[in-house]
Amino acid sequence: MSNGRALTKPTKIPREIAALLGDPVLMRGERREEFDDYLLALAVAVGAKDIVGWSQCADIAYQTWEGRRFQKIRNGILLEAQVEVVTDLLRSTYDSGEIPATFYSVVNAESEARKWAIDVDFGAKIDERLAARGHDRTSVLADAYKRCASQLMQIDKSISDLEARRMMTFREIARHDAAMAKRLEQASSEIIEGEFTQAAE
C-alpha cells in the first residue's frame, strides 16, 4: 500500500556524492558524461542510498570502464595491423595504370588502405581486388594477427588482470553485503549489454 510518498530515482549524481568520489581518471577522447551516465545507471539499478553504496558502484564502474578501454585499444591494434597488411598487398599487387607504380606505392596504397578501414563500400571494392589476387579477408586478418600477436597477448593479459580485480571487488563487497554484490554484478553486465539505456528506466 502506498504511503503517498513515491521514491524518485536520481537523474544525476548527487553533488555531495560526486565531491566525495572525486574525478575519474579518463584518457583523451573519453567523455566524463559517458562515465557518469554508466555510474548513475549502475547506482540506480542497485538502489545505492549512501556514500558506501555509491563508492561500491564507482569501484565497479571504473574497473568495467577500464576493461572496455583496453578492449577498444585491442581492436585498434588489430585494425592498424590490418591496414598495414592491406597497404603491403596493394603495393605488391598494383598494376601500373595512370598512376606510376612508385608514386602509388609511396602515397596511394596507404591512403586507400586507411579508407578501406573506415568506408564500407570502398572497402568492399578493395576486398574484391585483393581476393582476385588470392588474398581474401580471412588471410588478411590472419596476417594481421601474426603481426601484432605479442601486443594482443599483452592487452589480453591486462584485460584478464582487470577482470580478476573486478571479481575480487565483488567478493570484497559480498563480505559485507552479499545481496548488494549480486545486484552489482548483474546490473553491471546488463547495463553494458544495453549501452547504459535500460537500467535507469
BELVENHU-V524229 format. One record per residue. RES is the residue in three letters. SS is DSSP state (@ for helix, = for strand, . for the rest). OMEGA is omega as a letter, one per 20 degrees, with the letter a starting at -180 (999 if undefined). D_LAST is the distance of its C-alpha to the last C-alpha in Angstrom with 2 decimals. Layout:
res=<RES:RES>
ss=<SS:SS>
omega=<OMEGA:OMEGA>
d_last=<D_LAST:D_LAST>
//
This chain:
res=<MET:SER:ASN:GLY:ARG:ALA:LEU:THR:LYS:PRO:THR:LYS:ILE:PRO:ARG:GLU:ILE:ALA:ALA:LEU:LEU:GLY:ASP:PRO:VAL:LEU:MET:ARG:GLY:GLU:ARG:ARG:GLU:GLU:PHE:ASP:ASP:TYR:LEU:LEU:ALA:LEU:ALA:VAL:ALA:VAL:GLY:ALA:LYS:ASP:ILE:VAL:GLY:TRP:SER:GLN:CYS:ALA:ASP:ILE:ALA:TYR:GLN:THR:TRP:GLU:GLY:ARG:ARG:PHE:GLN:LYS:ILE:ARG:ASN:GLY:ILE:LEU:LEU:GLU:ALA:GLN:VAL:GLU:VAL:VAL:THR:ASP:LEU:LEU:ARG:SER:THR:TYR:ASP:SER:GLY:GLU:ILE:PRO:ALA:THR:PHE:TYR:SER:VAL:VAL:ASN:ALA:GLU:SER:GLU:ALA:ARG:LYS:TRP:ALA:ILE:ASP:VAL:ASP:PHE:GLY:ALA:LYS:ILE:ASP:GLU:ARG:LEU:ALA:ALA:ARG:GLY:HIS:ASP:ARG:THR:SER:VAL:LEU:ALA:ASP:ALA:TYR:LYS:ARG:CYS:ALA:SER:GLN:LEU:MET:GLN:ILE:ASP:LYS:SER:ILE:SER:ASP:LEU:GLU:ALA:ARG:ARG:MET:MET:THR:PHE:ARG:GLU:ILE:ALA:ARG:HIS:ASP:ALA:ALA:MET:ALA:LYS:ARG:LEU:GLU:GLN:ALA:SER:SER:GLU:ILE:ILE:GLU:GLY:GLU:PHE:THR:GLN:ALA:ALA:GLU>
ss=<.:.:.:.:.:.:.:.:.:.:.:.:.:.:@:@:@:@:@:@:@:.:.:.:.:.:.:.:.:.:.:@:@:@:@:@:@:@:@:@:@:@:@:@:@:@:.:.:.:.:@:@:@:@:@:@:@:@:@:@:@:@:@:@:@:@:@:@:@:@:@:@:@:@:@:@:@:@:@:@:@:@:@:@:@:@:@:@:@:@:@:@:@:.:.:.:.:.:.:.:@:@:@:@:@:@:@:@:@:@:@:@:@:@:@:@:@:@:.:@:@:@:@:@:@:@:@:@:@:@:@:.:.:.:.:.:@:@:@:@:@:@:@:@:@:@:@:.:@:@:@:@:@:@:@:@:@:@:@:@:@:@:@:@:@:@:@:@:@:@:@:@:@:@:@:@:.:@:@:@:@:@:@:@:@:@:@:@:@:@:@:@:@:.:.:.:.:.:.:.:.>
omega=<a:r:r:a:a:r:a:r:r:r:r:a:r:a:a:r:r:a:a:a:a:a:r:r:a:r:r:a:r:a:r:a:a:r:a:r:a:r:r:r:r:a:r:a:a:r:r:a:a:a:r:r:r:r:r:r:a:r:a:a:a:r:r:r:r:r:r:r:a:r:r:r:r:r:r:r:a:r:r:r:r:r:r:r:a:r:a:a:r:r:a:a:a:r:a:r:a:a:r:a:a:a:r:a:a:a:a:a:a:r:r:r:r:r:r:a:a:a:a:a:r:r:r:r:r:r:a:r:a:r:r:r:r:a:a:a:a:a:r:a:r:r:r:r:a:a:a:a:a:r:r:r:r:r:r:r:r:r:r:r:r:r:r:r:r:r:r:r:r:a:r:r:a:r:a:a:a:a:r:r:a:r:a:a:a:a:a:r:a:a:r:a:r:a:r:a:a:a:a:a:999>
d_last=<22.02:20.15:22.07:20.90:18.97:15.18:13.57:11.51:9.27:11.27:10.67:13.61:15.84:18.17:21.59:23.52:21.39:21.74:25.47:25.93:24.14:26.12:25.67:24.71:27.52:26.60:28.95:30.11:27.65:24.57:22.24:21.26:18.16:16.92:17.81:16.16:12.84:13.26:14.47:11.78:8.99:11.58:12.42:9.10:8.85:12.47:12.68:15.35:17.41:20.55:22.31:23.04:19.46:18.59:21.81:21.04:17.73:19.77:22.46:20.32:18.48:21.92:23.56:20.98:21.33:25.08:24.96:23.19:25.81:28.65:27.39:27.46:30.92:32.04:31.04:32.85:35.96:36.14:35.69:38.40:40.68:40.21:41.14:44.27:45.18:44.77:46.77:49.59:49.64:49.75:52.66:54.55:54.17:54.69:57.41:59.29:58.84:58.75:57.33:59.72:58.49:58.85:56.76:54.06:53.99:53.55:51.19:49.64:48.75:46.17:44.82:44.36:42.83:40.17:39.49:39.31:36.40:34.21:35.52:34.82:37.60:40.13:39.21:39.97:43.39:44.12:43.05:45.45:48.22:47.91:47.59:50.85:52.44:51.15:48.01:44.88:41.27:41.61:44.73:43.21:40.22:42.63:44.82:41.92:40.84:44.43:44.65:41.66:41.73:42.58:39.82:37.24:38.56:38.09:34.50:33.79:35.32:33.17:29.99:31.40:32.29:28.84:27.28:29.94:29.17:25.46:26.51:28.89:26.18:24.21:27.54:28.33:25.08:25.80:29.23:27.74:24.51:24.24:21.01:19.32:20.86:19.65:15.99:16.43:18.21:15.76:12.67:14.83:15.85:12.59:11.24:14.67:14.73:11.57:12.84:10.18:7.69:5.68:5.61:3.81:0.00>
//
